[in-house]
Amino acid sequence: MPPLRRQEASGDMPAYYNEIDPYAAQWLRNLIAAGHIAAGDVDERSIVDVRPDDLRGYAQCHFFAGIGGWSYALRLAGWPDDRHVWTGSCPCQPFSLAGRRRGFADERHLWPVWYELIKERRPAKVFGEQVASAADWLRLVRSDLEAVGYAVGAMPVQAASAGADHIRDRYWFVADAESRENRRVLKPRLWTDPAASGDSRHEWVIGADGKSRRVKSGIRLLAHGVPARVGKLRAFGNAIDPRPAAAFIKAACGVAP
């Protein structure tokens, strides 16, 4: 794949999105054009082909960008588009309970590749997430980042605790290069909005996989007749929920939800 072609300079440093899936990459471009996420460039190369110099001049760098959940979450948290930050959601398949669980031996274990970019460019702050079953992965991330001077905080947060209609249990972490000496434990004050997630407005539905899920009344777990539904479902399935991400970002910055 040819090198990334940058946007014309617009006065503000744009965001960088790295996403290898063409369907999700085009979705990112559509969201950028609509103004829903930070303006920037979408790079469809594999992260293994990205070099540190490719990232010069970008205020935000989003890896494994999916459909832009981290950029949207940053906006929800009040983070300006031109404030420097890196984010990433490394592939979960090596550590997910639903996968083959090959762990660090899985070729999709791409943290070492992302880590090398972090080590070279030294962004001021890094946010990331992983499935809640990946405790060993999180220990590696913490060890690697602390070894190069970052203070690291992490905690499990369910999407349901931030008003979502699903559990989506995840580890969230932040690495801060500017507060190495301040190793405070992150204790975000999370909440559940009764109006958004009260049981009286939801019901439990059993899917084809045999798992029960809480959904809004009247919704059925079907995708019949949805155009390009396979690509959409894959993109949504790999996406982060911006609500718990925004709550974690606020907590990491000491902002009350």
C-alpha positions in Angstrom: 0.0 0.0 0.0 1.4 3.5 -0.9 2.5 5.8 1.9 -0.1 8.0 3.6 -1.0 11.1 1.7 -1.6 14.0 4.1 -4.4 16.6 3.9 -3.5 20.1 2.8 -2.4 22.2 5.7 -5.4 24.0 7.3 -3.8 25.9 10.1 -4.7 23.3 12.7 -2.8 20.0 13.2 -5.1 17.2 12.0 -5.7 13.9 13.6 -4.2 10.6 12.3 -6.3 7.5 12.1 -4.7 4.1 11.5 -7.3 1.5 10.4 -6.5 -1.5 8.2 -10.1 -2.5 7.4 -11.2 -0.7 4.2 -14.9 -0.6 5.2 -14.1 1.0 8.6 -11.6 3.3 7.0 -14.2 4.7 4.7 -16.6 5.0 7.6 -14.0 7.1 9.4 -13.7 9.4 6.3 -17.5 9.8 6.3 -17.5 10.7 10.0 -14.7 13.2 9.5 -16.6 14.8 6.5 -19.7 15.0 8.7 -17.8 16.7 11.5 -18.6 14.0 14.1 -14.9 13.3 14.8 -11.7 15.3 14.6 -10.6 16.2 11.1 -7.6 14.3 9.8 -6.0 11.6 7.7 -7.0 8.0 7.5 -4.1 5.6 6.9 -5.1 2.1 5.8 -1.7 0.5 6.1 -1.0 -2.1 8.8 0.4 -0.6 11.9 3.6 -2.7 11.3 4.3 -0.5 8.2 3.9 2.8 10.1 7.1 4.6 10.9 7.6 7.2 13.7 8.3 9.9 11.2 4.9 9.3 9.6 3.3 10.7 12.7 5.0 14.0 12.8 2.7 17.1 12.9 -0.4 15.3 14.2 -2.1 16.5 17.4 -4.0 13.2 17.8 -3.0 9.7 16.7 -5.6 7.0 16.9 -4.5 3.4 16.2 -6.8 0.5 15.5 -9.2 3.4 15.0 -12.3 1.4 14.0 -15.1 3.8 13.5 -13.6 6.7 15.5 -14.9 5.9 19.0 -11.9 7.3 20.8 -12.0 10.7 18.9 -15.7 10.9 19.7 -15.1 10.0 23.3 -12.5 12.7 23.6 -15.0 15.2 22.4 -17.6 14.0 24.8 -15.0 14.5 27.6 -14.3 18.0 26.5 -10.9 17.3 25.1 -10.0 19.8 22.3 -9.2 18.4 18.9 -5.9 20.1 18.8 -4.7 18.9 22.2 -2.1 16.2 21.9 -3.1 12.6 22.7 -2.7 9.1 21.4 -5.3 6.3 21.7 -5.5 2.7 20.7 -7.6 -0.4 21.1 -5.3 -3.3 20.3 -7.0 -6.4 18.7 -8.8 -8.3 21.4 -9.0 -11.7 19.7 -5.8 -13.1 21.2 -7.2 -12.6 24.8 -11.0 -12.7 24.3 -12.9 -15.5 26.0 -14.8 -15.9 22.7 -11.6 -16.5 20.7 -8.9 -19.2 20.5 -7.0 -17.5 23.4 -3.6 -17.9 21.9 -2.5 -14.8 23.9 1.0 -13.5 23.2 1.6 -16.2 20.6 -1.2 -14.8 18.4 0.0 -12.8 15.4 -2.7 -10.3 16.2 -1.0 -9.4 19.4 0.2 -6.0 18.2 0.9 -4.2 21.4 4.7 -4.6 20.8 4.4 -2.8 17.5 2.3 0.1 18.9 4.7 0.3 21.9 7.7 0.9 19.6 5.9 3.9 18.1 5.0 5.2 21.5 8.6 4.8 22.7 9.9 6.6 19.7 7.4 9.5 19.6 6.8 9.9 23.3 3.2 11.3 23.3 2.3 13.2 26.4 -0.7 11.1 27.1 -1.9 7.7 25.8 -5.4 6.1 26.4 -6.3 2.5 25.6 -8.6 -0.4 26.3 -8.7 -4.1 26.2 -11.2 -6.9 27.1 -11.5 -7.6 30.8 -10.1 -11.1 30.4 -6.7 -9.7 29.3 -5.1 -9.1 32.7 -1.8 -10.5 31.6 -1.8 -8.2 28.6 -2.4 -5.2 30.8 0.5 -6.1 33.1 2.7 -6.2 30.0 1.4 -2.8 28.9 2.0 -1.3 32.3 5.5 -2.7 32.6 6.5 -1.5 29.1 5.2 2.0 29.6 6.6 2.5 33.1 10.0 1.3 31.8 10.1 4.3 29.5 9.0 6.9 32.0 5.2 6.9 31.9 2.9 6.9 35.0 0.2 4.3 34.3 -3.3 4.0 35.7 -5.9 1.3 34.8 -9.2 0.0 35.9 -12.1 -2.2 34.6 -15.2 -0.3 33.6 -18.4 -1.7 32.2 -20.2 0.2 29.5 -23.4 -0.2 31.5 -22.0 1.9 34.3 -22.0 4.9 31.9 -25.6 4.5 30.7 -25.1 1.9 28.0 -27.7 -0.8 27.2 -25.0 -3.6 27.3 -22.3 -4.7 29.7 -19.2 -4.7 27.5 -16.7 -5.2 30.3 -13.3 -3.6 29.5 -10.0 -2.6 31.0 -9.2 1.1 30.4 -5.7 2.5 30.9 -4.0 5.9 30.7 -0.3 6.6 30.4 0.9 10.0 31.4 4.5 11.2 30.5 4.1 14.4 32.5 3.2 13.0 35.9 5.6 10.1 36.5 6.0 11.2 40.1 2.2 11.3 40.6 1.1 7.7 40.8 -2.4 8.3 42.1 -5.0 5.6 41.7 -7.7 6.5 39.2 -11.1 6.4 40.9 -13.6 7.7 38.4 -17.1 8.4 39.8 -19.1 6.4 37.3 -22.9 6.4 37.2 -25.9 4.8 35.6 -28.6 7.0 34.2 -32.0 5.5 35.3 -33.7 7.3 32.4 -31.3 5.7 29.9 -30.9 2.2 31.3 -33.7 1.4 33.8 -35.0 -2.1 33.7 -38.6 -0.9 33.2 -37.7 0.2 29.7 -35.6 -2.9 28.7 -36.0 -6.6 28.3 -33.7 -9.6 28.1 -33.4 -11.3 24.7 -31.6 -14.6 24.0 -29.5 -14.4 20.9 -28.6 -17.2 18.4 -25.4 -17.8 20.5 -27.5 -18.6 23.5 -26.4 -15.5 25.4 -28.9 -13.2 27.1 -28.7 -9.5 26.4 -30.6 -6.5 27.7 -32.1 -4.5 24.9 -34.6 -1.7 24.6 -38.2 -2.9 24.5 -39.2 -4.1 21.0 -35.7 -4.6 19.6 -34.8 -8.0 18.2 -31.3 -9.3 17.5 -31.8 -9.5 13.7 -30.1 -7.8 10.8 -32.3 -8.9 7.9 -32.5 -6.4 5.1 -29.7 -4.1 6.4 -27.5 -3.1 3.5 -23.8 -4.2 4.0 -24.8 -5.6 7.3 -21.7 -7.9 7.6 -19.3 -4.9 7.4 -21.5 -2.8 9.7 -21.8 -5.5 12.4 -18.1 -6.2 12.3 -17.3 -2.5 12.6 -19.7 -2.1 15.5 -18.5 -5.3 17.2 -14.9 -4.1 17.2 -15.8 -0.5 18.2 -15.4 0.9 21.7 -18.4 2.4 23.5 -17.6 6.2 23.7 -19.6 6.7 26.9 -17.4 4.7 29.3 -14.3 5.9 27.4 -15.4 9.5 28.0 -16.0 8.8 31.7 -12.6 7.3 32.0 -10.9 10.2 30.2 -12.6 12.7 32.6 -11.6 10.7 35.6 -8.0 10.5 34.4 -8.0 14.2 34.0 -9.6 14.8 37.4 -12.9 16.1 35.9 -16.2 15.1 37.6 -18.6 13.3 35.3 
